Amino acid sequence: MAGSTLWNSYLKTIGICIIFSFAGFGASPLPTEGAKILLSMTSIINTPSQHIVISAITEPLVERGHSVTLLAPMNKITKGLTDAAVTDKKFFASPRSRKELEEIVASFSSLASLSGLGPFGAMKILREKVSLLGEGCVTLFSDTDTLDVLKKEKYDIIITMPIGGCDFLLGQYLDVPYVAISPVRRTIVVTEDHFGIPIPSSYVPFTLFLGFTDQMSFRERLVNIFSRYVVMPTMEYIATYPVQRIKREFNIRPDLSLRQLTAESKLWLVCSNFAFEFAQPTAPNWIPIGGITAKPAKPLPKDLNDFVEGSGDHGIIVFTLGSSVTSLDNEILVESIAKVFSELPQRVLWRYKGAKPRNLGNNTLISDWLPQNDLLGHPKTRMLIYHGGASGVYEATSHGVPLLLMPLVADQMANAARVESKGLGFAVDKNTITEEEFRVAVNEILSNPKYKTNMARAAAIMKDQPVPPRDAVVFWVEHVLKFGGDHLRLRAADLNFIQHNSLDVLAFLLVILLLEIYIIKWIVCRCCCSRSKKTTKPKSD
């Protein structure tokens, strides 16, 4: 009888659960289908590689049924942003012509101005270009008609790859939650510090420009701390200065600093994956999307396919310096590279623009455009010679292609350090390398099987995750649309330096300790003095 009663109770419980399920019990508090998303790209400066990352993020959201509206200054260069990435476009007034914007973008991404850039070189360029970094923000907040239209649209969420922080101001101005994208492990205006994520300087390389690993010497740890607490904050101040002025003029959240507004981001979509990165502390709203631009290879155009298939068992080498650089600006180096290529049994596809090298061999095909991902995914590809940009490195890793890097600027040196540390390839200095050194480097990658083996392992690690990066983006954006993102934020982002490191608590405990020592010393002294007086006999007359 007792067993029967227990069984009846069990069935009743199941029935109640089923009823609640059909009644919508436990359903999402907010619908996520057909959300209105604003893709805010207010800066006049973005590179094609950044647009490729943005496209990889918004395309699956559009496929999911959400609307994605691009907001950008008139005549903005959006090369790399696919048609499938947005469903609508809104442009605000801009004093710049398309030709002017093309020249500005070129000035930021040209090899001549950025080669060998270090922290202080970056600060110099920021000082020179600081007005340009905030120009889009100034024109947007001067365009009251556009701001009124944006308010009426009532967007559900903003997605942005912030350059100077303007899009965070826009989110607060419109009272719309926002999501930050970082095309590399961190940027000047979006770092772990902004989100309150712990960054042990002893093993997490923080500098954007130097090739440190997670095993740093004393000197490197010293530079690492200096970079985090001096160089990066200085660069951030310079880069965000125009936006800070707009924040004050429009009285946008005067109770919060721009850094605190960054911390209000519901998610941080960061191009990172531990198959390539060094392990470090993270947070619930830190969403790794490294390799998001990597896709299954599509068939090559007939001319390229014929060239690739004609390589036989030797295979091919792909040489490209990314979406913005098509020339080495060094004729001697170009001729040396061409000569080394001509001696190889492999065929070479070289993304190059300029005078045809005299030493160019019959095995080398030059072009001002190459389908990089499709070539990396081809089974005949043996090596990628690359500048070290994050997206391309992740694409090569995803497809298991060893790397020979020629770092040029910014995070590329740090990426090279990771490639070498993981045994996925190594880097050479394009400013000093000789023809013979380049020959040795190429043959080392081709002949040493360890690079292919390590790459295959890294590719397997990248793919061994619950969901691909594109699906993860859709899940987390919809999660924030349903529930908000406050439950994902570390409260460390709301604390100042003293509170975050509990320096006030340590100071309090130190005072208590010193007070206890003083009291004990006082008691001991009183007792000893009192005993001394009692044992001391008075002198006789």
N, C-alpha and C positions, 0 to 999 in steps of 0.2 A: 504493500500500500504506500509506504514512504517513497519507494522508487517511482511509483506511478505519479505521485504528487510532484516529485522533483522533475519528472519528464514533462508533465503538463506545464509547469512553470517555465521550463526551458523553451517549450514551443510557444508559449504566450510571449516570452521575451523576444523571440525571433520575429513573431508576428508584429509586435509593436515596432521593432526596428525597421521592418519592411514598410509598414504604414508610414513611418516618419520619412523613410527614404523617398517614397512616392510623393509625399507631401512637400518635399523639398527641404527636409531637416538636414542641416549641415551644408546646404548649398552655399555657393559664393555670395557674399553680401552685395557684390556689385557685378553686373555683367561685363564680360571682357570682349565680346564679339563686336566688331565695328567701332572700336575706340578711335577717337580723333587724336592723332599724334602729330606734334609739331617738330619737324626736324630743323632745329635752329642752327644756321651757319652764318652768323652775323659778321664774322671777320671777312675782310677782303682777301685774306691770305689762307689758302689751303693747298696742299700738294695732291696730285693725282693718287698717290699711294694712300693718303688719308681718305680720299673719296671712295676708293675701292673697299676699304675697311667699313666705311659707313654703309655702302651698298650691301655688303654682306650681312650687316645687322638689320637693315630695314626691309630688305627683300623678303625674308621669311615672315615678317610682320604683315606686309602687304598680302602675301599669299594666304595668310591666316584670316584675312578679311578686314584688317584694320586700314584706316586711311592715314597716309603719311604726307603731310604738306611741308614742302621745302620753303624755308624763310631765308632769303639771302639778299645782299645788295644788288642793285641793277648791274648787269654786265659781269657778274661774278664768274670766274673761270671754274667750271664744275666738271672738268675732264676726269673721267674715272667713275663718276656717279651715273649708274645705269638708269634707263627708263623705268625698269621694273622696281626701282628702289623708292619711288615716290608716286603718289597719285594726283598731286596738285602742286602748284608752285605759286609763291607770293614773293614779289620783289619790292623792296623799298628804295626810295630815291638815293642816288649816289652821284657825286660830282665826277666820278672817274669814267673814262671811256674804256671799252674792252681792251684796246691796245695798251692803255696805261696799266690796267690791271695785269695783263700778260707780262709786261715789263717788270712790275713789282714782284709777281710770283717768281719770275726768272731770277730776279736779284736775290731772293731768299734761298733759292735752291741751286744756284749756279755753283759749279765746282770751284771756280776761281776764288769766289768770296768766302766759301765755307771750308775749303780743304784745310785740315789740320786744326780745326776749331777746338779750343779748350774752354774752360769755364770763364776765364777773363776775356777771351775773344768773343765768346757768346754774349757777355755783358756789354762789350763794346758795340756789337751789332744791335743788341736790344736798345741801347741808348740812341743809336743812329735811326732805328726803325720804330721807336716806341710810339710815335704819333700814328704810324700806319697800323700798329697792332690794335689801336682803339678807334680807328677812323670809322669802321663799320658801326660801332656802337654809338658814336656821336651822331652819325646820319640817321640811324634807326630811331633814337630817342628825340630827334628833331622832326621826325616824320609823324606828326600827330594823327594823320588820317590812317596810316598803317597801324599804329598802336590802337586806335579805336576799333578798327576792323578785327584785330587780333583779340581784343577783349570780348567782342560780341560773339566770336567763334566758340569760346568756352572749350578750349582743348582739354583733353583728359591728362595728357602728359607731354613733356618736352624731352627730346633726346638731342644731345649736343656733344660735339667734340670741341671743348672750349679752348680758345687761343689766349684770350686775356681775361676771361671770366664774365664777359658781357651777358652771355646766355643765362647765367645764374641770376643776374639782375632782372632779366626779362621774365624769368620764372617767378620771381618774387613780385614783380610789377603786375603780372597777369594773375597771380595767385594760382599757379599751376605747378604741380610737382615735376621734378626733372631728374634725368638720368645722365651721368657723365660717361663719356667714352675716352679712353686713353689708347692711342695707336701703338704705344710702346709701354714698357713696364711702369713708367711714370712720366709726367711732364712737369714743366715749371709751375703750372697752376693746379695740378692734380697729383698729389703724392699721398703716401701713407699717412704723413703727418696731418693732412687735412681731414682724414677719416678716423684719426685716433688709433690707427693700427700700430702696435709696437714695432720698432725698427732697431733691433740690437746692432749697434754700429760695429760690434766685434766680428760679425759674420754676414751681415747683409750689406752688400755694396750699394751705397746710396747715390754716389756721383753718377751723373748722366754721361760723362765724357771720358772717363778713364776705365781701362780694362782691368778692374779688380775682380777677384773671385771671392768665394766664401771662405777662403783661407788666406787672410791678409797678414802681412808683417806689421810690426809696430808702426813703421812709417806710413804704411797704407791705411791703417786704422786711424792714425792721426789726421791724414788727409780726408778720410771718409767722414770723420766727425766735423772737420772744418767745412767740408762741402755741404753737409746737412744743415748746420747751424749758422753758417756765414754766407757761403756762395749762393746756395739755392734761395734762401730768403731774400738776398739782395736782388737776384735775378727776378724773383717773383714780384718784388716791389716795383722794379723798373718796368716789367712787362704789363703789370696791372694798373700802373699810374693813371693812364687816361680813363680807365673804367672806374677807378676810385673817385675821380672827379665827377663823373656822371652820377655815381651813387649818391654823392653829397648834394649835387644840384637838384636831383629828383627826389631826394629825401627817402630813398628806398631802404627800408629796414635799418634805420639809424642805430637800432639796438644791437645789431650784429655786424661784425666785420666781414669783408669779402671772403676771408678765409673761412669764417663760420658759415657763410652762405654756401660755400663749396661743400662743407660738411653736411649740409641739408640735402645733398643729392641722395636720392633713394637707392640708387645702385651705382657701382663703379664697374663698368665693362672694360676690363683691362686685357690687352693682348699679352697674355702670359700663359705658360703651361710648364709644369715641372719636369716634363721630358727634356726641356731646354733650360729653364730657369733654375736657380739655386733655391732650395727649400727655405721658406721664411714664414713668419706669422701672417695670418690673413684675418678677415672678418666676414660675417655672414653676407654683407652687401658688397663684398669684393668678389666679382664674378669673372673667372678666367675664361677668355675666349681666344687664346692663342691658337692659330691655325684656322681661324674662321674663313679666311679667303681661299684656303686650299679646297679644291673640288676634285671629283673624279675627272680624269683627263678626257677631253673631247677629241674627236678625230681632227688631225691637222689638215690645213689647206693642202691641196694636191701638190703644189710645188715644194712645200716644206716636207710633206710626207715622203715624196720621192727622194729628196736629199737625205732625210733621216734613214729611210730604209736602205739606201745605197751604202750606208756605213758598214754593213755586214756585222760581224761579231765584235768589231772594235767599238762600235757605238759612237755616241756624240758627246760633245762638250758644249754647254750653254754659257755664254759670256754676256752679262748685262750688268749695268750699274744703276738699275732701278728706273723708275718712271720719269725722273727729272734730269738725269745726266746721260748724255749720249756721246760725250767726248771726254778724252782724258786731258786735253789741253797740253799735251806733251808729245811732240812729234817723234822724239827719240824713243820714248817708251812705247808708243804705238807701233813703230817699226820693229822694235825688239819683240813685242808680243806677237805681231804678225809672223815674224820669222820662226819663233818657237812653235807656233801653231802649224806652220807649213811642214815641220819636221815630224809631226805626230801621225800615227796611223788612224787616229780618230778623225771624224769630221767635226767641224766647229761652226756653231751658229753664234754670230757676234752682233749684238745690238750696237750699232755704230752709225754716227752721222758725221760726215766730213769727207775730206779728200781720201781717195782709196789708197791704202798703204802700198808702198812699192813692193814690200816683202810678202804680200798676201798670197797664200798658197791656193791651189785648186781645191783643197779640202776645206776651205773656209768660206762661209757665206755671210756677208754683212747685210744688215737690214736696219732701218730706223724703228722697226717694231717687231716684237716677237711675242707669241702667245705663251708667256712664261709658264703658267701653271700646267698647260697642256703638254709642253715640252718636258717639264719635270716629271710628269706622270707617265711619260713614254718609257717603255722597258729598255730602250737603247741608250738612255741618258746615263752617263757615267759620272758627271761632275758639273757643278754650277760654280762659275767664277762670278763673284758678286760683291757689291759694295757693303753688304751687311745690314740692310734695312730689315726691320723686324718681320714684316709680312712675308717677304721673300724667303727669309731664313726659316720661318715656320712652314712655308709651302715646301721648301726643300726637305725639311725634317719629316713632314707628313708623307712625302713621297719616297723618303729614304735615299736622297741624293747627297753624297759628300760635298763639302764646301771648301773652296779656296776664296778667302775674303780679301778685299782691298778696301778697308774702312776709310771713309772720307770725312764724316762729320757726325757730331752729336752722339746718339746712342750706338752707333755702328761699332765704335771701339769696344764698348761694353758687350755688345753681341759677339764680337770676335773672341773676347775673353771666355765667354760661355762655350762657344764652339770648340775652342782649344781645350778647355777644361773637361768637356764631355767627350773629347776624342772624335768629334764629328768632322774635323778638318782643321785648318789653321789659317792664319792671316799673314799677309805680307804688306810692307809699306810701299805704296805706289810712288812715294816721293823719293825713295832711295834705292829701290830694287834695281838690280842689274839684269841684263838678259840671261846670264847664266843662273842667277838666283831664281828667276822666274821659271826657267826650264826645269831646274831641280824641284821646285815646288809643285809644278804641274805633274811631273812624273812620280813624285812621292804620293800624291793623292791617287793617281791612276794605278800604281803598282802595289801599294800597301793595302792589304785587305781589311785592316783593322778599322779604317774609316767607314767602309761599306757596312761592316758588321755592327759598329756602334750606331750608325745611322738607322739600320734596320731595327735595332733594339729601341732607339728613341721613337721611331715611327710607330712601333707596336705600343709603346707606353702612351703616346698621344691618342691613339685610337681606342685604348682600353679605358674608356670612361663611360658613365651611365648613358649620356646622350651626347651627340655632336654639339659643337659650340653654337651652331645656328638654332638648334632646338632649345638649348639652354637659354639663349637670349629671349626667345619667345616665351618660355616658361616664366622666367624671372620678371620680364616686363609685365606679363599678364598677372603674375602674383602681386606685383605692386599696384596694378590697376584694381585688383580685388580688395586687397587688405591694407594698402599703404605700405610704407617702408620703415616706419618708426621702430618696429620690433626688430629690425635688422641692424640698426645703427649702434655702434659702440658709444657708450656714454663718455668715453674718453675724449670724444670730439668736442664736448661741451666744457671741458676742464681747461684751466690755464696750466702753464708749465709747472708751477709750484704744486697745484692740486694733483695734476696728472702723475707726478713723480713722488707724491706724498711728502714733499719737503717740509710742509708745515707740520705734519704729524711727526716726522723725524726730529724737527726742531723742538716740538713740544716734549717728546720723549727724552731728548737730550737735556732739556731744561729740568725735567722731573728727575732725571738721573743725577744731574749736577746738584740739584736741591737735596736729594737724598744723601749724596756724598757729604754735602755741607752739614746736613743735620746730624748724620752719624759722627762726622768729625767733631762737631760741636758737643755732642753728648759724650763722646769719648774724652774730649778735652776737659769737660766739666767734671766728669767722674774722676779722671786722673788728678786734676787739680784739687778736688775735694779730698781725695784719699791722701794726697800729698800733705795737705794742711793738717789732717787728723794724725798722721804718723810723725809729724814734725813736733818735737818737744820744745816747750818754751825755754829760753836761756835763763839760768839761775843768776841771781844778783851777785 
